[in-house]
Amino acid sequence: MIAFLGLGRMGTPMARRLVSAGHRVTVWNRTPAEIPGSVSAATPAAAVAEAELVVTMLADPDAVEEVVGAALPGLRPGSTLVEMSTIGPEAVRRLRRLLPAEVGLVDAPVLGSVGPAAEGTLTILAGGSPADLGRVRDVLAVFGRVREVGGPGSGAALKLAVISVLVPAQVLLAENLAYAGALGVDRSTYLDVLAETPLSPLLDRLRPAIESGPPQTRYALGSAAKDLRLATEGPGTVQTVAAAARDRLAEAEAAGLAGDDLTAVFGAIGRPAPAAPVLKINPASVPATNGRYSHATRMGDLLFVSGQVALDEKGEVVGEGDMAVQSEYVMENLRRILADQGSSFDQVLHIRTFLTDMDLLGEYAAVRHRHITGEPPASTTVEVPRLFQPGLLIEVEVVAAAS
């Protein structure tokens, strides 16, 4: 009997192939799902309780370790776990330490997407001891061509090495399509010329997606990004090109394309980035404005704070005729507005001060120095004949960085 854990895009057609091949199959999925002809189990431990062979096809190393850990109480001595996700050799080593010694382990990630999984034409990169490989060889053949590539962990390592070429090649093509367009090169002409080079097989496969948009998801962009993170962030030779492709895919993920097919990267690269929204800030901790301005506006990490004056919630002057009192009130308002946006006086980039009497500068400076300590920001101070309401002696505005 075979237990199959994980019925995602790849797991579902693979489990169906096992049933069609005549195997008794018990399945488990985090979100309950059924495969006709199989038995569904409520837990991983229940799924593996009678299984001689257990297959895992899950999202990432953490998911594999979590699910296998949950299955441990049900694993039979003498059974074999075939780990077919893309998790890398280090995760395979952790998995071996997690499993009892009497349970075999084969790492057998696949090359191919949903179509080949349904057709049984995947390429399986199998690593393990000769004895463990011998026990699973015939079952793996149900999924496609089996390549036995070495000892434990070798299949997982080879998968990352292959992915480190295949995925960056698509990202590079996407970048250069955008580059050619920026140069005014006709897209069809560019693709026709590339098709006459050694890149022809890649172009034949990708051209429909380039010209018509990404198909139904076969290899999710988010999965490709995860695979490149595994390939570039673990031990080994630094891969600068693969790392650059990883970062490009991370940008596409952040743009909401993680669930789309990897070929969505052709539309993502070169597309103008959306402008950051402009936020209007009016903290409740500061007296309300007259409705004709906001206390601050924010775009990205920049905060622009309107000129603050010593007016209370009734619109009356605080500390009329007293520069020190008005300065303290103004600096406290500024502090509250900055704090509301995760900023502070330490993050002020520029401060601009308007005084009605420059002879009172010293009184304002003494207050300002109590609030702004350390290296001062860029600063402008000017004298003006009057401010917008009689009795006001000072107005201060700032530009600050905000987190």
VOTI-452624 format. One record per residue (C-alpha): x, y, z. Coordinates in steps of 0.5 Angstrom, whole numbers, plus 500, padded with zeros to 3 digits. Example, Ala and Ser with C-alpha at 12.3 -4.5 7.8 and 13.67 -1.06 7.14 Angstrom:
residues 2
c1 | c2 | c3
525 | 491 | 516
527 | 498 | 514
END
This chain:
residues 403
c1 | c2 | c3
500 | 500 | 500
502 | 507 | 498
501 | 513 | 502
501 | 520 | 499
502 | 526 | 503
500 | 533 | 499
495 | 534 | 494
497 | 540 | 491
498 | 542 | 483
503 | 537 | 482
501 | 532 | 488
494 | 531 | 485
496 | 528 | 478
501 | 524 | 481
497 | 521 | 486
492 | 519 | 481
497 | 516 | 477
499 | 511 | 482
491 | 509 | 483
491 | 508 | 475
497 | 504 | 476
493 | 499 | 480
496 | 501 | 487
492 | 502 | 493
493 | 509 | 495
491 | 513 | 502
492 | 520 | 501
492 | 526 | 506
492 | 533 | 505
492 | 539 | 509
486 | 542 | 506
481 | 535 | 505
481 | 533 | 498
479 | 526 | 495
482 | 522 | 489
477 | 517 | 486
480 | 510 | 488
484 | 512 | 494
482 | 512 | 501
483 | 519 | 505
486 | 520 | 512
484 | 525 | 517
492 | 525 | 519
499 | 524 | 516
500 | 519 | 522
493 | 515 | 520
495 | 516 | 512
502 | 512 | 513
500 | 507 | 518
499 | 501 | 513
504 | 504 | 508
510 | 500 | 505
512 | 507 | 501
510 | 514 | 503
511 | 519 | 498
511 | 527 | 500
510 | 532 | 495
509 | 539 | 499
511 | 546 | 499
517 | 547 | 502
522 | 544 | 507
518 | 547 | 513
512 | 544 | 511
516 | 537 | 509
519 | 537 | 516
512 | 539 | 520
508 | 533 | 516
513 | 528 | 517
514 | 530 | 524
506 | 529 | 524
507 | 522 | 521
512 | 519 | 525
508 | 515 | 530
505 | 512 | 524
511 | 510 | 520
512 | 502 | 520
519 | 499 | 521
522 | 497 | 514
518 | 503 | 510
521 | 508 | 505
519 | 515 | 505
520 | 518 | 498
521 | 526 | 499
519 | 529 | 492
518 | 536 | 494
524 | 541 | 492
527 | 542 | 499
535 | 542 | 498
540 | 537 | 500
541 | 540 | 507
533 | 539 | 509
534 | 532 | 506
539 | 531 | 512
535 | 534 | 517
529 | 529 | 515
534 | 523 | 515
536 | 525 | 522
528 | 526 | 524
526 | 519 | 521
528 | 512 | 525
534 | 508 | 523
529 | 503 | 520
525 | 507 | 515
529 | 508 | 509
529 | 515 | 505
530 | 517 | 498
530 | 524 | 495
527 | 524 | 489
525 | 531 | 486
522 | 532 | 479
523 | 536 | 473
517 | 538 | 470
510 | 541 | 471
503 | 539 | 472
502 | 537 | 465
508 | 532 | 465
505 | 530 | 472
499 | 528 | 469
502 | 524 | 463
507 | 521 | 467
513 | 524 | 463
516 | 527 | 469
524 | 527 | 470
525 | 524 | 477
532 | 525 | 480
533 | 520 | 485
538 | 520 | 491
539 | 514 | 496
542 | 508 | 498
542 | 502 | 493
537 | 498 | 497
532 | 504 | 498
532 | 506 | 491
531 | 498 | 489
525 | 498 | 493
522 | 504 | 490
524 | 504 | 483
518 | 501 | 480
513 | 506 | 483
517 | 512 | 481
517 | 509 | 474
509 | 511 | 474
511 | 518 | 474
516 | 518 | 469
523 | 517 | 467
527 | 515 | 473
535 | 518 | 474
538 | 515 | 480
543 | 520 | 481
547 | 518 | 487
547 | 517 | 494
542 | 520 | 499
541 | 528 | 498
544 | 528 | 491
537 | 528 | 488
535 | 534 | 492
542 | 537 | 490
542 | 536 | 483
535 | 539 | 482
537 | 546 | 485
543 | 546 | 480
538 | 545 | 475
533 | 550 | 477
539 | 555 | 478
539 | 555 | 470
532 | 554 | 468
529 | 559 | 472
534 | 565 | 471
534 | 563 | 464
527 | 565 | 463
528 | 571 | 468
534 | 573 | 463
529 | 573 | 457
524 | 577 | 460
529 | 582 | 462
532 | 583 | 455
525 | 583 | 452
524 | 589 | 456
530 | 592 | 454
529 | 591 | 447
523 | 594 | 447
526 | 600 | 451
531 | 600 | 445
525 | 600 | 440
526 | 593 | 437
520 | 590 | 435
518 | 584 | 439
517 | 579 | 434
523 | 581 | 430
527 | 580 | 436
524 | 573 | 438
525 | 571 | 431
532 | 572 | 431
533 | 569 | 438
529 | 563 | 435
535 | 562 | 430
540 | 561 | 436
542 | 556 | 440
536 | 559 | 445
531 | 556 | 440
528 | 550 | 444
527 | 555 | 450
524 | 560 | 445
519 | 555 | 442
516 | 553 | 449
516 | 560 | 452
513 | 564 | 446
506 | 562 | 447
506 | 565 | 454
510 | 571 | 451
505 | 573 | 446
499 | 571 | 449
500 | 572 | 457
501 | 566 | 462
497 | 560 | 461
494 | 556 | 467
499 | 556 | 473
503 | 550 | 471
510 | 552 | 475
508 | 557 | 480
512 | 564 | 480
512 | 563 | 488
515 | 556 | 487
520 | 558 | 483
522 | 564 | 487
522 | 559 | 493
527 | 554 | 489
532 | 560 | 487
532 | 562 | 495
534 | 555 | 497
539 | 555 | 491
542 | 561 | 493
542 | 562 | 500
545 | 555 | 502
552 | 553 | 503
556 | 553 | 496
559 | 557 | 491
556 | 564 | 490
551 | 564 | 484
550 | 572 | 483
546 | 571 | 476
541 | 566 | 480
541 | 571 | 486
539 | 577 | 481
533 | 572 | 478
531 | 571 | 485
531 | 578 | 487
527 | 579 | 481
522 | 574 | 482
521 | 577 | 489
519 | 583 | 486
514 | 580 | 482
511 | 576 | 488
511 | 582 | 492
506 | 585 | 486
501 | 579 | 487
504 | 574 | 482
506 | 569 | 487
500 | 564 | 485
501 | 565 | 477
505 | 561 | 472
512 | 563 | 472
512 | 566 | 465
508 | 572 | 468
515 | 574 | 469
515 | 577 | 462
509 | 582 | 464
512 | 584 | 470
519 | 586 | 468
519 | 592 | 465
512 | 594 | 467
512 | 601 | 471
512 | 600 | 478
505 | 603 | 481
506 | 610 | 484
506 | 610 | 492
500 | 612 | 495
500 | 619 | 498
497 | 619 | 505
494 | 625 | 509
496 | 625 | 516
491 | 628 | 522
493 | 625 | 528
488 | 625 | 534
493 | 627 | 539
494 | 634 | 535
488 | 639 | 535
484 | 639 | 528
486 | 643 | 522
481 | 648 | 519
479 | 643 | 514
484 | 647 | 509
490 | 643 | 510
493 | 636 | 513
498 | 636 | 519
502 | 632 | 514
502 | 628 | 508
507 | 622 | 507
509 | 618 | 501
513 | 612 | 502
518 | 613 | 507
518 | 621 | 507
514 | 625 | 512
512 | 632 | 510
509 | 636 | 516
505 | 642 | 516
507 | 648 | 519
505 | 648 | 527
503 | 654 | 531
501 | 655 | 538
493 | 654 | 537
489 | 650 | 542
483 | 646 | 540
478 | 652 | 540
483 | 655 | 535
485 | 660 | 540
493 | 662 | 541
497 | 659 | 547
502 | 663 | 550
500 | 670 | 547
506 | 674 | 547
511 | 669 | 550
516 | 665 | 545
518 | 660 | 550
511 | 657 | 551
509 | 658 | 544
515 | 654 | 542
514 | 649 | 547
507 | 648 | 544
509 | 647 | 537
515 | 642 | 538
510 | 638 | 542
505 | 638 | 536
511 | 636 | 532
513 | 630 | 536
506 | 627 | 536
505 | 628 | 529
512 | 624 | 528
511 | 619 | 533
504 | 617 | 530
508 | 615 | 523
514 | 612 | 527
518 | 617 | 526
522 | 622 | 531
526 | 628 | 532
532 | 624 | 531
529 | 622 | 524
528 | 630 | 522
531 | 631 | 515
530 | 639 | 515
526 | 644 | 519
524 | 650 | 517
522 | 656 | 522
518 | 662 | 521
519 | 668 | 527
515 | 674 | 527
521 | 677 | 531
528 | 675 | 530
530 | 678 | 537
526 | 672 | 540
531 | 667 | 536
534 | 665 | 543
528 | 663 | 547
526 | 659 | 541
533 | 656 | 540
533 | 654 | 548
526 | 650 | 547
528 | 647 | 540
535 | 644 | 543
531 | 640 | 549
527 | 637 | 543
533 | 636 | 538
539 | 633 | 541
545 | 630 | 537
547 | 632 | 530
542 | 638 | 528
538 | 637 | 521
538 | 641 | 515
535 | 648 | 518
532 | 654 | 515
530 | 660 | 520
527 | 666 | 517
523 | 673 | 520
516 | 674 | 517
512 | 680 | 518
506 | 676 | 521
503 | 669 | 521
496 | 668 | 519
493 | 669 | 526
494 | 675 | 530
498 | 673 | 537
502 | 668 | 533
510 | 669 | 534
512 | 662 | 531
511 | 657 | 526
515 | 651 | 524
515 | 645 | 519
519 | 639 | 518
521 | 634 | 513
522 | 627 | 516
524 | 620 | 515
518 | 615 | 517
519 | 607 | 518
END
